[in-house]
Amino acid sequence: MDPAFPTLFSPGRLRGLVLPNRLVMAPMESNMAAPDGSVSDEMLAYYTARAAGGVGMVIVEYACVDRPLGLGGSPQLGIDDDSLIAGHRRLTAAIAAAGARSCLQLFHAGRQTLRRFTGGQAPVAASAIACRVYREEPREIAVPEIGDLTAKFGRAAARAVAAGYDAVEIHGAHGYLIGGFLSGASNRRTDAYGGTLEKRLRFPLAVVSAVRTAAGEAPVIFRLSAEEFVEGGTTLDEAVRMAPELVAAGADALHVSTGTAERMDCNVDPVSSPQGWRIPLARRLREVAGVPVLTVGVIRQPDVAERAVADGSADFVALGRALLADPQWPEKARRGAVEDIRPCTSCNWCVDQLLAHKRLGCAENPRTGRETEPAILRSGAGRTAAVVGGGPGGMTAALLLQDAGFRVTLFEKADRLGLGLVASATPPGKDKFFWYRDYLVRRLEASGVEVRLGCEAGPDDILALRPALAIVATGASNRALPVAGSGSVPVGYAHDLLTGQEPLAAGPAAEKPVVIVGSGETGCECAEYVAESGRDVLLVSRSPERRLARRAQYVYRRQLIARLEGNPRIRIETGMELAAVGGGEVVLRDRDGADHRRPAAQVLLALGRMPETGLAAALGAAGVPTHVIGDSREVGRIGDAVHDAYAAVRLATRTVAGDTDAAEPVTALAC
């Protein structure tokens, strides 16, 4: 059958290496290496799953060429010693057996690391300038060390080829050691390796030359940040000048990225970043490089990837987080089953796991990074299961239970599914969450799950099914404030406005500000949403400082707060509590007890949400094995609910039947 995206699934060439298609897995740290830097069984399974999904080449994550000084984290993959070759050989053999080519990324952290990773030593860098994120004072690397490190990159490349990698990639992007030499923001040297662009290129070009020699016939890819978006940092004009020099030194392809640790939002983009925004940068470098170019970054849909290759913007498309959400993305795209691709929403759950020094994971795909762990069993045998609540956790649980062999009924009190996802998707720049809601709804419509909308199920409704088990995913309720509204100033909830259950006040009073009480993520997002509708907003925070959106994901939070503070329609008052409402105004009370009156058209409360637990207690008392998941257990993020659902179903399928040894494992997620 002809592929649905013919250009994307045509062969591509890197030097003498032919790739079966134009899709490449981008390198992403996983925290899955063994403590000694070798390939672990978990890492082997993780990469094998992506290779088996139909990608043309897998670029294995950053492998340190100089431990411990070059480590960027722990545990981190290594390629600095011959003893590590055997483990890498296992990995390249597994990737090849799954039908893909393999590439290893060669890495040195430079200044973007911590002493606890470098064995207590000060990090080394082009210049003794601390990164504002890591805040470790580096020492300027001496000239003799530069030559030594160049040789280490070369020896690492030789080991990679000996281990069976088809290609190697030099990590020259994102502000790490090589990128730090290229950038005028971090390279202030006054010797032969700093100052002009030509001098800043000297060390990177030497590394390219050494790796080219050591790699033999294997292609050498150089990854660079075409724009760093920091003051004094690499710009596109400079990258255009760099590209031919890198190629002349021996680079067979360029992998075009952006950003540094100080602009993490430009390399692990938050949900608000538009799809494919880096593609024009790749196109500009392709015009001058004369070698294949890989483009990367927020490419989520196959038509975007197809267009990038077909119109000449790039030769290859690198998929990163998209393959965490769905390893089968390439194969589904090849078949034209686009709506079956589990969409990455750029929620950065994966990044949060890494920042917390946990194993890599995905909010939507609980098998990511846990491919070796026990799977759900197909042990339902036609038993009945009830799921109460149609949010992401409830929908996931219902689909997994049905795939495990249960007859499933899903109850949802609202007239539509996924209201929590609607609340997440409605604020400006967050529409990607609609992708995930629509995906889950489509999966349910194609399943055998009975869905009862507009049904607020009580214990009797559940018990009437005589279920073998129940999963309670009823979510959370708004935390109330003992302040009543008046006819002129209605009081409602920010969450309900975002889900469409609460209207925005209209009429003559609409000229006054909408007062939002609570500066967590929901309150901040609601403020931006209301302001975008053309209304003035007063955002009230109890905190004496502007510690806004505290529960928001790190990268997204920084952007959100900057937008709020720069929005002329939004006024923020800190150190205040809502004391009274009425007469067309609100009364705010400061920490000294003084009252402040402010005009108000409407009050929206965003004071947090509380788990709903009553139903679970009643079902448990009636003897029904009951699992409480998501916000019903503890208010959290979408990924918490999805992972709760997977854990609950996995446990249920191993306890509901006596003989689980005979049950078939379910390794492909139905959700």
PyMOL commands that set and color helices and strands:
alter all, ss='L'
color gray80, all
select helices_A, chain A and resi 41-52+82-97+143-162+177-182+197-200+202-215+236-249+261-266+279-289+302-310+321-325+329-335+338-340+349-355+392-403+419-425+432-445+459-463+494-498+508-511+521-532+554-566+614-621+630-632+638-655
alter helices_A, ss='H'
color red, helices_A
select strands_A, chain A and resi 12-14+17-19+23-25+57-64+101-107+124-125+139-140+167-172+220-225+253-257+293-296+316-319+376-378+384-388+407-412+450-453+469-472+476-478+491-493+514-517+537-540+570-573+576-582+585-590+595-599+602-605+609-611+626-628+664-666
alter strands_A, ss='S'
color yellow, strands_A
deselect
rebuild
show_as cartoon
